[in-house]
Amino acid sequence: MELPFAESFRIKMIEPIYKSSREERLNWIQKAKYNLFNIKSNQVFVDLLTDSGTGAMSDKQWSEMMLGDESYAGASSYYKLKNAIKNIMGFDYFLPTHQGRAAENVLFSVLVKEGDIVPGNSHFDTTKGHIEFRKATAVDCTIDEAFDTTKQHPFKGNVDLNKLDDVLKSYASKVPFVIITITNNTAGGQPVDLDNIKEVYSLCQTYGKMLIFDSARFAENAYFIKQRNPKYANSSIKEIVKEIYSYADATTMSAKKDAIVNMGGFIGMKSKSLFDKASVYNIMFEGFITYGGMSGRDMNALAQGLDENTEFSTLENRIEQVAYLGRKLVEYGVPVQEPFGGHAIFVDAKRFFPHIPKEHYLAQTLAVETYIEGGVRGVEIGSILADRDPITKLDRFPKLELMRLAIPRRTYTNNHMDYVAATLGNVFERRNSIKSGFRITHEAPILRHFTVELERI
Ligand code: F0G
């Protein structure tokens, strides 16, 4: 018989996790004001809040930690990371930052000013936050297929070239750059095709605009290009990655995802003059150029992680596990974004709860019920995350109202995935007995989802 897929690693260290009771969880979630960010980690059984900084490092990454050089200036760890970024992504210049949003803060301090328009494909919330904080506007030019979770399309993260052209045509002078997020997290961990990247690049060339990547999950994106674009079937992941970045002027990177470290990030740049300008802000906000918010050991682990996670087998292990959960959920009838994303399965809360009004925050309702049912923590990617419109101050209801189940890299087994799927299956079975959701009792003016407080309607 054909042998089944199995992971090409084994486990050397384990961390016990607590299985709570339903009664305990009902009590905890009420005390947490129905915000899963307020739940303590030991009150969670399977934690799928995020794949960011939650992965398990390899033996080689841990051994790199011991070799870290903690010199304030000129540390060998900085040069190790500089070489890795140059070899893998091709950037001559880079600045370390403590995580992805810090890279956005530094780079956007140079590039974004009041009144600017920044088109892209579903900017991540911190990206949008850093644009709006500077009184500029993020315009989403993702293809329409992304917003129908039932539609099959191999590259739902793609940029719609007509939408982008319209923005560039109408506001050319106000656009500092175009940003492509690979993979497109907000639309469901959906990849962007290399052909689409080339077309966006050529449009950017026409209008004389820089093209910047948000690279948090660039390696997963490369894996999907290899799997879904026949032209790249025989290319290695590293070759695909090199080609992706041949079209980039710069990148922001949250290394907590595809570099499999617990903390870290960077800005990659091709231009010396951009590097010089960004360095000023990096020194102010993050730290001196050769450490920028990271310790030497962390830069070493990051360099090693970048190399490991641009290998096919590492990515196959991961994406196969995500797909395993996706297939189980589909078996139980749970409506999810298809094709399955790279880092997470996104449950479509509008299709889950068609009988509840959208003003009740459907994805949050689903996340709370999932937690109560099995101690599984997902996260709302919906109208709470979308914040209020900065001008009208009204709730924004995005086209997609999703609960994300993000799988940490190399952390859980497929038994855990079975458990998660059964938890969702149970909630789905009793969905009609859930008649209402939540209202907000307290919220922050921006990035409100982290601290929002809710009560049951
Ligand atoms: N860009 C994307 C696409 C992201 O998914 C994230 C973080 C960031 C930028 C910001 O990076 O967290 O290192 O500051 N996403 C996490 C998530 C938080 O759960 O998806 P950061």
Boltz pocket constraint, residues with backbone or C-beta under 6 A from the ligand:
constraints:
  - pocket:
      binder: B
      contacts: [[A, 49], [A, 50], [A, 51], [A, 52], [A, 98], [A, 99], [A, 100], [A, 101], [A, 102], [A, 124], [A, 126], [A, 127], [A, 181], [A, 182], [A, 183], [A, 185], [A, 214], [A, 216], [A, 217], [A, 253], [A, 254], [A, 255], [A, 256], [A, 264], [A, 265]]
      max_distance: 6.0
